[in-house]
Amino acid sequence: MKVSFNFDAIFASGRDNTGRKLEELASRFDNVWVLTADTGGFLGPYKKDHADRFVDVGIAEQNVMGTAAGLALAGNICFVTGMIPFMTMRACEQVRTAICYQNLPVRLIGTGGGLTSGGGSTHNAMEDISIMRSLVNMTVISVADPNMIPQLLEQSMTWDGPMYIRLAQGKKDRVIYDAEQVHYKIGKGLVVREGKDLTVFAHGEMVGEAMDAAVELEKEGIEITIADMYSIKPIDEELVLSLSEKTGKVIVLEDHLMTGGLASAISDVYTDHCTMPEKFRRMGIPQVYAGFGSGAELQHKYGYDAEALVKAVKEMLA
């Protein structure tokens, strides 16, 4: 079985990859602007080389969205970086009315996806995918590997309308793919491991957790398919349906509330096509405010890490 997964302890910074790619794009395109709400520490090279196309509004997320919308109306492509809860909730009205309503090329790049921020319930991003995928014209992407970022930002240059790109903490992110061999396309998913017994759909950091679980399950003769559904909206309906039909048993694993995120998006696909797998389960954040702790600690506490997935797979196959 050919697997595109990297099992070594290799890490990279999603924020640094973002900063480098934005600096490159601004060097090639004179209509690229970068904006932030007091979270631009990783944008040093960009600010040095393109200070005339950089705006830091301070801790005022509503203002940064309005500014980005104005610049986009003038023919620019705007990349806004910030902390997810404040970009998607504090500034939700401005995102909806100033950006989505006018279908503007503004890319929101948020850090601290799921429970990875370490900042407690006020800084955890549990509802962001649900909010963003509900907005008209908004494309929603969740990054599993920091090396995915350059390809996705490159594609965003010719993508119509607004886009939300969800990163994990963005400081020390796990590298799971061979950057030279794996290619990503907005609107598609990626099969990273094939197996006959069950399908796991995941996104973000949970792709790595799913792969860890697959290694343990393989020791007991259980083979699972894992799909990285990095494009949540638009979602790869063809892939969802084909893998669900292939194994008949499906688990959705995500660092998000179990309602409103990828599991709900996949359920919508089943509803629209009048179909359903034999068994279906969603794993993620329950209806709680998770509190303080690292992402790994909280994922274990609430039962959706690799260990919990191993148990869930065995239960579904029993």
C-alpha positions in Angstrom: 0.0 0.0 0.0 1.4 3.4 -1.0 1.0 6.0 1.7 1.9 9.7 1.3 2.2 10.1 5.0 5.4 11.1 6.9 5.9 9.2 10.2 9.0 11.2 11.3 8.8 13.9 13.9 9.1 16.8 11.4 7.5 20.1 12.2 7.2 23.5 10.4 5.5 26.8 11.2 2.3 27.4 9.3 2.6 31.1 10.1 6.1 31.3 8.7 5.1 29.4 5.5 2.2 31.9 5.2 4.5 34.9 5.6 7.0 33.6 3.0 4.4 32.9 0.4 2.6 36.2 0.9 6.0 38.0 0.4 6.5 36.0 -2.8 3.0 36.8 -4.1 3.4 40.5 -3.4 6.7 40.5 -5.3 5.0 39.0 -8.3 1.6 40.9 -8.2 1.3 44.5 -7.4 -2.3 44.2 -6.3 -1.6 41.9 -3.3 -2.3 43.5 0.1 -1.8 42.0 3.6 -3.8 43.2 6.5 -3.8 42.1 10.2 -5.4 42.9 13.5 -2.3 43.1 15.7 -1.1 39.5 14.8 1.5 40.2 12.2 4.6 39.1 14.0 5.4 36.5 11.3 5.1 39.0 8.5 8.5 40.6 9.0 9.9 40.1 5.5 6.6 41.1 3.9 6.5 44.3 6.0 10.1 45.2 5.2 9.7 44.7 1.4 6.1 45.8 0.9 5.3 48.3 3.6 3.2 50.3 1.2 0.8 47.3 0.9 0.5 46.4 4.5 -2.1 47.5 7.1 -2.2 46.7 10.8 -5.3 48.1 12.3 -4.5 47.0 15.9 -7.0 44.9 17.9 -10.0 45.9 15.8 -11.1 42.9 13.7 -14.2 44.7 12.4 -12.1 47.5 11.0 -9.7 45.2 9.3 -12.6 43.5 7.4 -14.0 46.8 6.3 -10.6 48.0 5.1 -9.9 44.8 3.2 -13.3 45.1 1.5 -12.5 48.7 0.4 -9.2 47.7 -1.0 -10.7 44.7 -2.8 -13.3 47.0 -4.4 -10.4 49.0 -5.8 -9.1 45.9 -7.6 -6.8 44.3 -5.1 -6.5 40.8 -3.6 -6.4 41.0 0.2 -5.0 38.5 2.7 -6.2 39.1 6.3 -4.4 37.3 9.1 -5.6 36.9 12.6 -6.9 34.8 15.4 -9.8 32.6 14.4 -12.5 33.4 17.1 -12.2 37.1 16.6 -12.1 37.0 12.8 -15.1 34.7 12.5 -17.3 35.9 15.4 -16.3 39.4 16.5 -16.2 40.5 12.8 -18.8 38.2 11.5 -21.2 41.0 10.4 -18.4 42.7 8.5 -17.3 39.5 6.8 -20.9 38.7 5.8 -22.0 42.2 4.6 -18.8 43.9 3.5 -17.0 40.9 2.0 -19.4 38.0 1.2 -22.3 40.1 0.1 -20.1 41.8 -2.5 -18.3 38.5 -3.4 -14.9 40.1 -2.9 -11.4 38.4 -3.3 -10.5 38.6 0.4 -8.7 35.6 2.0 -9.1 35.2 5.7 -6.1 33.2 7.2 -6.9 32.2 10.8 -4.7 30.6 13.4 -5.7 28.6 16.4 -8.1 26.1 14.8 -10.1 23.9 17.1 -8.7 23.6 20.6 -5.0 24.3 19.6 -4.7 27.9 20.8 -4.1 27.0 24.5 -5.9 30.2 25.3 -9.0 28.7 26.9 -12.6 28.9 25.8 -12.5 32.5 24.7 -9.7 31.7 22.2 -10.7 28.2 21.1 -12.2 28.0 17.6 -15.0 25.5 17.9 -17.7 27.1 15.8 -15.7 28.7 12.9 -16.3 26.2 10.2 -20.0 26.2 10.9 -20.1 29.9 10.7 -18.0 30.3 7.6 -19.6 27.6 5.6 -23.0 29.1 6.2 -22.0 32.4 4.5 -23.0 32.8 0.9 -20.0 32.9 -1.5 -17.5 31.9 1.2 -15.0 29.1 0.4 -13.7 27.1 3.4 -10.3 25.4 3.6 -8.8 23.5 6.6 -5.0 22.9 6.4 -3.6 19.6 7.7 0.0 20.2 6.8 1.8 23.6 6.9 3.4 22.8 3.6 0.0 22.8 2.0 -0.2 26.6 2.5 1.9 27.8 -0.5 -0.1 25.8 -3.0 -3.4 26.9 -1.6 -2.4 30.5 -1.5 -1.2 30.3 -5.0 -4.5 28.9 -6.2 -6.4 31.6 -4.2 -5.0 34.2 -6.6 -7.4 33.1 -9.3 -10.2 31.9 -7.1 -13.5 33.9 -7.3 -14.9 35.3 -4.2 -13.9 35.3 -0.5 -12.0 32.4 1.2 -11.5 31.3 4.8 -8.3 29.3 5.4 -8.1 27.6 8.8 -4.7 26.8 10.3 -3.9 25.1 13.6 -1.7 26.9 16.1 0.7 27.8 13.3 3.9 27.7 15.3 5.0 24.0 15.4 2.8 22.1 13.0 3.3 18.5 12.0 4.5 17.8 8.5 2.6 14.8 7.1 3.0 15.0 3.3 5.8 15.0 0.8 5.5 18.6 -0.5 7.0 17.6 -3.8 4.6 14.8 -4.5 1.3 15.8 -3.1 -0.8 18.3 -4.9 -4.0 20.0 -3.7 -6.9 21.5 -5.5 -9.7 23.6 -4.0 -12.9 21.7 -4.2 -11.2 18.3 -3.9 -10.2 15.9 -1.1 -7.1 13.7 -0.8 -7.0 10.0 -0.1 -3.9 9.6 2.0 -4.3 6.0 2.9 -6.5 3.2 1.5 -8.2 0.4 3.4 -11.1 -1.9 2.9 -12.8 -2.0 6.4 -13.8 1.6 7.1 -13.5 5.2 5.9 -12.3 8.1 8.1 -12.9 11.6 6.8 -10.8 14.2 8.6 -9.4 17.7 8.2 -6.7 19.8 9.9 -4.6 18.3 12.7 -7.0 15.3 12.8 -5.6 13.9 9.6 -2.3 13.1 11.5 -4.3 11.6 14.4 -6.2 9.4 12.0 -2.9 8.2 10.4 -1.5 7.4 13.9 -4.7 5.4 14.6 -4.3 3.6 11.3 -0.9 2.3 12.2 -2.2 0.8 15.4 -5.2 -0.7 13.8 -3.1 -2.3 11.0 -1.2 -4.3 13.7 -4.6 -6.0 14.4 -5.3 -6.6 10.7 -7.7 -3.7 10.4 -7.3 -1.5 7.3 -9.0 1.9 7.1 -9.2 4.5 4.4 -8.3 8.1 5.4 -9.4 11.1 3.3 -8.1 14.6 4.0 -11.1 16.8 3.3 -9.2 20.0 3.3 -11.8 21.6 1.1 -14.9 21.7 3.2 -16.7 24.2 1.0 -16.9 23.3 -1.8 -16.7 19.7 -0.7 -15.6 16.8 -2.9 -19.0 15.1 -3.2 -17.7 12.5 -5.6 -15.0 11.4 -3.2 -17.4 11.3 -0.2 -19.9 9.1 -2.1 -17.4 6.8 -3.6 -15.5 6.1 -0.3 -18.7 5.8 1.7 -20.0 3.2 -0.8 -16.7 1.4 -0.9 -16.5 0.6 2.9 -20.1 1.2 4.0 -18.8 2.4 7.4 -17.8 6.1 8.0 -16.3 8.1 10.9 -15.8 11.9 10.6 -13.0 13.1 12.8 -12.6 16.9 13.4 -11.3 19.4 15.9 -14.6 21.3 15.8 -18.0 21.0 17.3 -19.5 17.8 16.1 -22.4 19.8 14.7 -22.0 22.3 11.9 -18.5 21.3 10.7 -17.3 18.6 8.3 -19.6 15.9 9.6 -22.6 18.2 8.9 -21.2 19.0 5.4 -20.9 15.3 4.7 -24.4 14.6 6.0 -25.6 17.2 3.6 -24.0 15.3 0.7 -25.8 12.1 1.8 -29.1 14.0 2.1 -28.8 15.7 -1.3 -28.0 12.3 -3.0 -30.7 10.3 -1.0 -28.1 7.9 0.3 -26.5 6.9 3.6 -23.6 4.5 4.6 -24.3 1.4 6.6 -22.9 3.0 9.7 -22.0 6.7 10.4 -20.4 8.3 13.4 -19.0 11.8 14.1 -16.2 12.5 16.5 -15.1 16.0 17.7 -15.8 18.6 20.3 -19.0 17.9 22.3 -21.4 20.7 23.3 -19.0 22.1 26.0 -16.7 25.0 26.5 -13.5 23.0 26.6 -11.4 25.3 28.9 -7.7 25.4 29.2 -5.0 22.9 28.1 -3.0 22.1 25.0 -4.7 20.8 21.9 -3.5 17.3 22.5 -4.7 17.3 26.1 -8.1 18.5 25.3 -8.6 16.2 22.3 -7.8 13.3 24.6 -10.0 14.6 27.3 -13.0 14.9 25.0 -12.4 11.6 23.2 -11.4 12.4 19.6 -7.6 11.7 19.4 -5.9 8.7 17.8 -6.5 6.5 20.9 -10.2 7.3 20.8 -10.4 6.7 17.1 -8.8 3.3 17.4 -11.5 2.4 20.0 -14.3 3.8 17.8 -13.2 1.9 14.7 -13.2 -1.4 16.6 -16.6 -0.7 18.0 -18.0 0.1 14.6 -16.5 -3.1 13.1 -17.6 -5.3 16.0 
